[in-house]
């Protein structure tokens, strides 16, 4: 088996680059183990094992000698090193290197990892894996490769080929992180497995996630993202998922994927990569995905509120940070804010049912789920309720948050604080204008917005009939924060959202600090 060329190459025109050791096709089946004679362990009852949490900068690796690693990556050894030495793990951070590990010297935001190779050696690194083009001498032995990031993917693919772990890939324009965490929660209630740490979902994060897996892991929920054509096909060829989940197609990364059809084509590559006896899980409520089953060779399980869905929510109830869905006469309850999470919850239920878990086991897993900072996290901050959804933003997710906010119970006003939605390319102004219009129709009491596209959002809001008294625009977050702390009254519900690089979490931090300082101000 081969994996596709890495992102740094021209993915759309360069053919596959092979491994020296082929991938065992028998291990890529959902239904068969190594000898093909019995069901995949993930479809049986999970033994109750638990694994340590993932370390995001380093990973335990399979037993691979330096000589085998050179053959695997077509690498060249520069310096003195024992070819029979076992590489015990790998790290992308010289500070976390443990004795016997390989240090992958990758470009950083301000410096190249090669400048820390000697620090890694002092910590016990066997070698530094370095791009051929770098050309920097070090005391640490170097494995010179064409592309160090691709070498990491080769190693991850090799490791994945040695495991019986059921790999579940999760992608979509929105909801993939929450869906991945829900799937992990459901399956963890009955068995042992791992998931991508945080947003480790790109050409570096997916290999690092795979390298965390051990023979004891019965499942792995791996998040797969994209920002340009070819990335998902490449990552799928590395991870070789046996199940794939597709949440929704929506405007996102339009600076790399020019249209919704481009996004659809790119996202569905995850399902196209599944083996013939694999299973794809598709949100049938998304009009852009209703026909995808006819394009795939694998079996498809649909989920949604549509009457034709295989896993259908016949009833939905929301009350602040609780969501309940009824499926086949069974009511499942989970602690999340917003009706838009129905899609994510149904996907997790569908996966749980597919691997043979009982409704009771699935509910036990959902009961363990907790929202995390930046992901629609409902929390009490002093006299306010704050919905921290500051990790990312797109037109669909902003509108969904506003609709959920207007339906939430509150003793005070409902306030939205919005930063820019980035990555929308030349459609940025139009999409901010359209979101402004959608917000005008929502019964949110006040909107505070800041960013380079906030003028377009305000214009769209006013053009749709939104009253000027309901929206305020600011040039910087400091001014916005100052006014927010003055206008926010006890009992208010405050939702904060924006794209990652807008750093809207600073608003949440400011509210926390304001709440902490309030007793001091009263005492003064």
N, C-alpha and C positions, 0 to 999 in steps of 0.2 A: 504494500500500500504506500502511496506517496502523499505528501502534502503539497499544497500549492505554493507558489513563490510568495515571499513576504511582501508586506505593504510597500517597502522601499523600492521594490521592483515594479515594473509595469504589469500589474496583476492581470489585466485584461488581455495581454498579448503574449506573455511568456508562459510556456508550458510548465507542467509539474516538475519539481526537483525531487529526486527519490532519496530514500533512506537506504543505508547499507543493510539494515535488518528490516524485513517486511513486517507490516502490521498483520496480526493474526485475525483473519476475517471471522473466525468462529467466536472470538471474543467480542465482536462488534454486534452480536445478535442480542436483541432484548430477551429472546425466548430460550436461548441455549447457553450452556456454560462451555468450558473448554472442549469437552469431548462430544458436545452436542446431544447428550443423552437425557438431560433433565431440565426443568425450568430454570431460568435465571434466578439466582438466590434472592434478588430483590422482589420476586413475585411470590416468595414463600414468606412465612412469618419471620419477622426480623428478630434475631437475638438481641437482647438488651445490652448493647455495648455503647460506650461513649468515647469520643475522641477529644484530644486537647484542642484548644482554639487555634486558629490559623495565625501564624506570624506573618505579617504582610511583607517583610523584607527578606526573609530567608525561608528555606524549606528543607525538610528532610528528603533525601532523594533515594531512588533505588540504588542497589549496589552496582556501580559502573566503574570500571578501572579507567585510568587516564588513557591507556592505550585504546580501549573500546570507545571512549569519548572522542578521541582523535579520528578514529575510523567513522564514527557516526556523523561527525560534522565536517569531515574532510579537512580537519584542522592541521596546522603545522606547529610543532612545539619549538619555542624559542627560549633557551635557557635550560638549566639542569633540573630534572625532575624524575622521579621514579615512575616508569610507565606502568608498573604493576600496582601502584598505589590506588586504593579505592577512593572514589569521590563520594564523600558521605552526605553531601548536600550542596546547595547553591545559594548564593546571596547576591543581591544587587546593591547592598549597602555595606561598605567596608567596616563600619562600626559594629555590625551584627555578625560578622564572619566568625564561625567556629572552626576549630581544628579539623582539617580534612575536607573542607568545603572548597568549591570553585567559586571565584568571585567574577561576576559578569560586569565588566567595565563598560557601562553604557553612557551616552551623552546625558548630561543633566541640564537643568535650566540655567545654571551659571557656570558650570565647570564640567569637564569630562571625567568619567569614573576612572580613567587610566591614571590620573594624578593621585589616586588613593589606593592604587594597587599594592604599593609597598606597605601601607598601613594594613591592608588585608592580609598580606604575607606575615606580618608580625603577629596577627591574630590567628595564624595557622592555616591560611589558604593554600591549597595545593597548587593553584594556578590562577591566573587572570585570563578570562576569555575576552579577546579584543578584536575589533574590526581591523582588517588588513590595512586600511587606509590611515589608521591613527599614527603609527610609526613613532611611538614614544618609548624610550628604553626604561626598563625598570629592573630592580633586583628580583622581583617576583617573576617566576617563570610564566611565560605567556603562551596561550593557545591562540594562534592567529587564524582567524576565519574571515570569510567574505563579509559576514554580517552577524555580529554577536547576538542581536535580538532574535534573528532567525535560528541561530544555534540553540538558543534557549527553547524555541518552539520545537526544534528537532528532538531535543532531550525530553521535552514534555510529551511529545507524540510517542517516543520510544517507551517512556514510563507508562503512559496510558495503555499501550499495547500489552503490558505485562499484567494488567489488572482485570478482575471480573466485575469491577464496580460498574453499576448502572449509571451512565452519564446522561443527564437531562439538560439540554440547552434551552435557555430562555432568552427571547428577544422580543422586540416591539418598539414602537416610537415612544410610548409612555407605559409606565407600570411594570417594567421588567424587574426593577430592583425589589419592589414590594412583592411581586409574584414569586421571584426567586426565594425570598425570605419566608414567604408563606409555604411554599413547597418544602423547603428545608424543615420548617416547624412541623408540618404534617408528617413527613417521613421520619423525622427524629423522634417522634413520640413512640415509635415502635422499633426503631433500628438505629444503626450507626452510619453516619455520613458526614460530608463536608459541603460547604457552599463557597462561592466566590467571596472573598473578603471585601467589604465596602463596594466600590464600583470597579473592581478589578475585572473589566470586561473588554479590554482592547487587546492589541497584538502583543503587549507585554503582560497584561494582567491575566489573560486566559491561560497562557503557559504556566505562570506562577501558581495559579489556582490548581491546575492539574498536578503539578509537582508536589502539592501538599498531600495527595491521596496515598493511602496505604492499602495493603491487602485486606485490612480489617474494615475498610469503608465499603458499605453495600451500595451506597448511592452518592452522587455528586450533583448538586444543583449549580450549574455553570452559567453565569450571565454572559451574553454575547451582544456587543454593540457595534456600531459602524458609524463612520463619518464620510465615507466615500465608497464608490463601487468596488466590489471585490473583497472587502474585508471579511464579511461574514462567511463567504465560501472558503476563504483561507483559514479562518479560525475554526470552522467546522471540520476542515480537513485535519487540523491539529488535534481537536478534541474527540472526534469521531463519536458524536452523541448517538444514543440509541432511541431517545425520546426528544422531541422538540416542542416548545410552547411558543406560540405567537400571540401577543396580547392585542395589539392594535396598530393600525397604520394612521399616521397623522403628520402634519407639517413639523419637521425637525431636521436639523443638519442640512438645510436647503442650500447652504454654501458649498456642500460637497455632493449632495443628491438634489438635482434641480427640480424635481417634481414629485407629486404623490405616487405616480406610477414608477418612478425610479426607486422611491423608498420601498414600495411594495415588492418590486423585483428583488431588491437587495435583501430585505427582511426574509422573504420566503426562501432564500437560498439555504437557510438553516434547515428547513423541512425537506428541501430537495436533496440535502446531503444525508438524510437518514437512510439506513438500509431498508430493503424491501419489506423486511419483517419488523421494522421499527414502527413507532407510533407518533403521529403529529397531533398536537392539540391546538385547535384554532377557534378564535373568538368569532362565532357566527353572527353576532350582533353588528360586526363591522362590515358594511356593504362591500368594501374593497377585498374582503377575505372570503366571501361566500362561495366563490367559484374556485378557490385554491385547491380543494380536494381533488378536482378533476385533473390537476396539473402534477399530482404527486404519485409516486410509485408505492409509498407506504400507506398503511391504514391511518385514517384520520378520525379523531374524536372531537366533536364540536362542543362548545360550551357557550352559554349565554342565556338571555331571557327569551329569545326567539322560541316559539313552540316547536320548531324543528331541531332544536339543540339536543344532542345526546345527553349532556349534563345540563339540565335546565333549572334556573331559579324561577319557581312558580310564585313565590312570594318574597318580597324584600322589605325589610324594616330598618330604619336608621333612627338612632337617638344619640345625638352628640358623638361621643367616641365609641359607640357600639354599632355593629352592623350584623343583621341576621338575614340569612337566606334559607329558603326551604327548597330542598332538592329531593325528589322522589318520596315526599312525605316526611322527610327528616329535616329538622331545623338545625342549622349550624350557626354558631355565634362567635364573633371575633371582635377584638378591641382595635378598631380602626375608625378614622373619621372620614366620612364622605361616601355618598352612594356610588361614586365612580369606582370604588374599590370592589364592587360586585364582580367585575371581570376578573380581577386578580384572585379573589377568594374562590370563584368557580374553577379557575384554572388549577388551583391547588387541590380542590376537592376532586376534580377529574383525574389528576395524576394519582392521588391517593386511592381512588376507586380502581383505577387501572392496574395498580400493582397489588391489588387484593386486600387493601385495608378495609376494615369494617367502618361504618359511620361513627361508631363510638371511638375508635382509634383516631379517625380523622378529626373529630371534635376535640379529643384530648390534645392533639397537636395544635389546632387552632387556638386553644385556650392558652397555650404557652407563648403565642406570638405577641410581641411588643413592638410598637412603633419606635422608630429611632429618630434622633435629631435630624431636622432638615427634611423629613419625609412625612409630611402631614401629622406631625407629632403634637398631640393634644396635651397641654400642661398648664398647671396653675402657676402664674407668676404674680406674686403679691395679690393685689385686688382684681387682677385681670385673668381671663383665660386666653392663652396664646396658642395659635396653631402655627407651629414652626414647619413651614413647607419651603424653606429657603434654599434647598439644595439645587433645584433646577426649575426651569419653567419653559413651557411651550404654549401656543394658543389653546390647545385642547385642555391642558392641565390647569391653566389659569381660569378658563371658563368653568371647568368642573369644580374648582375650589370655590368660585363665587356662588355657584348654584348650591353647593353643599353648605356654604356659610349662611345663605339666606334661609335654609331649612333648619338650622341649628337653634336650639333653645338658648336664650340668653336673657339675663336680667337687665342688660344694658344694650348699647349699640353694637352693630356689626361693622368692623373697620377692616379694610384691606390695605396692606402696604405692599406696593409692587415695584420691582426693579425691571429692567429690560429683559425681554426674551431674545436671546442671542442665537446665532447660528442659522438665521433665516434668510441669509443672502440678500438678493435684490428684491425679495418680497417683504423685507423687514417693515418698511413704512406701512404698506398695505395691511399686513397682518396685525400690526399694533393698532391701526385704525379700526380694523374689524373687531378686535377684542374689546376696544373701547366701546363700540356699539353694543356688543353683547353684555358688557358690564352695566350699561345704562338700563337694561331690562331687568337686571337683578336687584332685589330689594336689599342691597348693601347700603348702610347708612352713609359711610364716607370712605373715599378712596384716596390714599396718598401715594403718589408715584414719583419716581426719580430715575433719570437716565437719558441717554441720547435720543431714544425714541418715544419719550414720554409725551412730547408735544403731539405726536400722531395719535397716541392713545387718548389724550384729552380731547383732541379734535373729533375723533370718532365717537367718543362718549357724548359730547355736546350735540353733534349732528344727529345722533339717534334720539335726542330728546332728554338726555340726562341733564339735570339742573346743575349749574355751575357751583352751587353751594355744597354739592355732594362730592366734589373732587378737587384735590389740591396738587399742584406740581411743584417740585423742588429741584434746585440745581445740584444739591449735594445732600448726602445722607446725614451729615451733622445737623443741618438746619431742619431736615425732616424729623430726625429724632427729637430735637428740642421741642418742636411743635406737638409731636405725638405725645410726649410725656406730659404736656400741659393739657391737651384736649382729652386724653384717655381718662375715663371716669371709672370708679369701682363698678364691677359687673360687666364691663365691656368685653366683647369677644374680638380679638385682634388676630388676623391671619397675615402671615408674612411670606412673600414668594418672589423669586427672581432667578435668573440663570446663574450658574455657579460662579462665574467670574465677576458678577456684580456684588458678591459678598453680602447678600442681604441678611445673613446670620448676624451681622453687626447690629441690626435693629433688634433682634431677639436678645442679644447680649446687653444692649442698652436698656431694654425693658427690665431685664433681670437686675441690672445694677441699680436702676431707678427704684425698683421695689425694695432692694436691700438697703438703699440709702434713705428710704422714706421714714423709718423710725428715728434716724439721726436728725433728719430735718425737723420732725415734730418735736424732738427733745430740745433742739436749739431754740 
